[in-house]
Amino acid sequence: MPILDRRPSKPDPVRLSVYNVADLQVGQRTVAELPPRSYTWSAPFHLDQGREGACVAHGVTHEALARPKPVDFRTHKLPDWAVKARLVKLHGGTNQEIAQAFAFDAYDWCRRNDEWPGENYDGTSAAAGAKMAKNAGLILEYRWAETVRDFMTGISYHGPGCFAVDWMTGMMRPDSDGFIHPTGQVEGGHQIMCNVIAVSKFKHPAIGLWQSWGDAPIWWMYVDEMEEVVSNGGEMWLPVVRSL
């Protein structure tokens, strides 16, 4: 199993208030004024963080690969710091191979540029992941969500987002219906891409999560249970302007 070491962010409070998903315009209305809709933003493949605390970088890389504007890392201009990915690209690697290498390069960048000194620790923060995406030219703007409803609605209309929460024992593996549940003890912290909104498919509204380990990339979570874990220091953000 991977190391679960998502660290809480210390984002700029001005960014939290000014760049908020709730205020984002969708036509003549804002996200806060709209209901979430069922929608799926497909992703082409599944990256694996292995036994590394690299969930933040993998979640962000999954978001870049997903629709509505999927990045092809074979043609995307990679930053100088993406040393492993640039080497794989130079040797004719596939989009998946380059993206996998990029995710680990991105993890290293986040640890060098997050809120904590040095690099002698595992994991990083959601804020560092969002800043990394901008630095790498994957996105131009990102916004934070204060409620799960705003997060769902933002995903519905603008594309996938990432959420970072304490990961519980009952979230380590989906049940027979494909759902995870916040039961047991806190096993660590994790960030993951959310790319599917299902308002009426199940007995309760649910969100599909694109996991960075295991065999099945989509892990479902009921919205009320997601609200439970988010209430304990969880963070949610999504790109609203992609750079492609």
Salt bridges, closest charged atoms under 4 A:
GLU63 OE2 - ARG242 NH2 2.60
ASP72 OD2 - ARG74 NH2 2.72
ASP80 OD1 - ARG86 NH1 3.75
ASP105 OD1 - LYS84 NZ 3.55
ASP108 OD2 - LYS84 NZ 3.14
ASP108 OD1 - ARG111 NH2 3.36
GLU141 OE2 - ARG143 NE 2.68
ASP166 OD1 - ARG6 NH1 3.86
ASP175 OD2 - HIS181 NE2 2.82
GLU225 OE1 - HIS181 ND1 2.85
GLU235 OE1 - ARG6 NH2 2.93
